[in-house]
């Protein structure tokens, strides 16, 4: 079936009359008040016991964890990302290195200058994490960690990527 001139005109008029494509709504986008340092610990043995011992040790040394992501691997070990204030880099690194000396196979990576960006989905919209990660990936930003609950999605990004990340997210979502 071939299109006639009338059907092209009607098609154009329909497109022109169409409302603009709606973007997913967010109640807000917030960034943390301070730059942080992150510690990625891979292959932490003993599941939650290892993480609990480490958290207790950090607490006993008066180190406040600003953000944490912990997940378990099928083999029984786990991975952990801890974020602390930038000025706590040296004491936190000393404690972590000392703690991990007794845990062969565990790996520690320090992530300098990171920031948490929190997204607040409107009506707990489940599409927000996927849309956010895709939008950031398209502009070359790697999320170092993602934490999600029904009311907030937290993305850890490099401090140098913060402005572009926030701009990209504001362009991707309709922010109230």
C-alpha positions in Angstrom: 0.0 0.0 0.0 1.5 3.4 -1.0 1.0 6.5 1.1 -0.9 9.4 -0.5 -0.2 13.1 0.0 -3.2 13.3 2.3 -2.0 10.6 4.7 1.4 12.4 5.0 -0.2 15.7 5.8 -2.5 14.0 8.4 0.6 12.2 9.9 2.5 15.5 10.2 -0.5 17.2 11.8 -0.9 14.3 14.3 2.7 14.6 15.3 2.5 18.3 15.7 -0.5 18.0 17.9 1.1 15.4 20.1 2.0 16.6 23.6 5.7 16.6 24.4 7.1 13.3 25.6 6.8 13.1 29.4 9.9 12.4 31.4 10.0 10.3 34.5 9.3 12.5 37.5 11.6 12.9 40.5 10.8 14.7 43.7 14.4 15.8 43.9 18.1 15.3 43.3 20.5 15.9 46.2 24.3 15.7 46.5 26.2 15.2 49.7 27.5 18.2 51.5 31.1 17.0 51.3 33.6 15.2 49.1 34.4 11.7 50.4 36.9 8.9 50.0 35.7 5.4 49.3 37.2 2.0 50.1 36.3 -0.9 48.0 37.0 -4.2 49.7 36.7 -7.3 47.5 36.6 -10.9 48.6 35.9 -10.2 52.3 35.5 -13.7 53.8 32.8 -15.0 56.2 29.8 -13.2 54.7 28.3 -10.7 57.1 30.5 -11.7 60.0 33.6 -10.2 58.3 31.7 -7.0 57.5 30.3 -6.8 61.0 33.7 -7.2 62.6 35.1 -4.5 60.3 32.3 -2.1 61.0 32.7 -2.6 64.8 36.5 -1.9 64.5 35.8 1.4 62.5 33.2 2.4 65.1 35.5 1.7 68.0 38.0 4.1 66.3 35.4 6.8 66.0 35.2 6.6 62.2 31.7 7.4 60.8 30.6 5.6 57.7 28.7 8.1 55.5 27.6 5.5 52.9 27.9 1.8 52.6 27.1 -0.8 50.0 27.6 -4.5 50.9 26.8 -7.5 48.7 27.4 -11.2 48.9 29.0 -13.4 46.3 27.8 -16.9 45.5 31.1 -18.4 46.9 30.3 -17.1 50.5 32.6 -14.0 50.5 31.3 -10.4 50.0 32.2 -7.0 48.6 32.0 -3.8 50.5 32.2 -0.1 49.6 32.6 2.3 52.5 32.6 6.0 52.2 34.1 8.3 54.8 34.9 12.0 55.1 38.0 13.0 53.1 39.9 14.1 56.2 39.5 10.6 57.6 41.4 9.0 54.7 44.6 8.1 56.6 43.1 6.7 59.8 40.5 4.7 57.9 43.1 3.3 55.5 45.4 2.3 58.4 42.5 0.4 60.1 41.4 -1.3 56.9 44.9 -2.4 55.9 45.6 -3.7 59.4 42.2 -5.5 59.5 42.8 -7.1 56.0 46.3 -8.3 56.9 44.7 -11.3 58.6 42.4 -12.0 55.6 44.5 -13.3 52.7 42.9 -12.9 49.3 40.9 -9.8 50.3 41.6 -6.7 48.2 41.5 -3.0 49.1 41.1 -0.2 46.6 41.0 3.4 47.6 38.7 5.8 45.7 39.8 9.3 46.2 37.3 12.2 45.7 33.9 10.7 45.4 30.4 12.0 45.9 26.9 10.5 46.5 24.0 11.7 44.3 20.6 10.8 45.7 17.5 10.6 43.5 14.0 10.7 45.0 11.5 9.1 42.6 8.0 10.4 42.5 5.6 7.8 43.7 8.4 5.2 44.0 8.8 4.8 40.2 10.7 1.6 39.5 12.1 2.9 36.2 14.4 5.5 37.9 17.5 3.4 38.6 17.7 2.0 35.0 17.0 5.4 33.4 19.6 7.1 35.6 22.4 4.5 35.0 21.7 4.5 31.3 21.8 8.3 31.1 25.1 8.5 33.0 26.6 5.7 30.9 25.7 7.6 27.7 27.8 10.6 28.8 30.7 8.4 30.0 30.1 8.5 33.7 30.8 5.3 35.6 28.8 4.7 38.8 31.1 3.3 41.4 28.2 2.0 43.5 24.4 2.1 43.6 22.2 1.8 46.6 18.5 1.7 46.2 15.4 1.7 48.3 11.8 2.4 47.2 12.1 6.1 48.2 15.7 6.9 47.3 18.4 5.8 44.8 22.0 6.7 45.7 24.7 6.8 43.1 28.4 7.0 43.9 30.4 8.9 41.3 33.8 10.5 41.0 33.9 14.1 42.3 35.2 15.2 38.9 32.0 13.8 37.3 29.6 15.4 39.8 28.5 18.5 37.8 28.0 16.5 34.6 26.2 13.8 36.5 23.7 16.2 38.1 23.2 18.1 34.8 22.6 14.9 33.0 20.1 13.7 35.6 18.2 17.0 35.5 18.0 16.7 31.7 16.8 13.1 31.9 14.2 13.5 34.6 11.4 16.0 35.3 12.5 17.3 38.7 9.8 18.8 40.9 
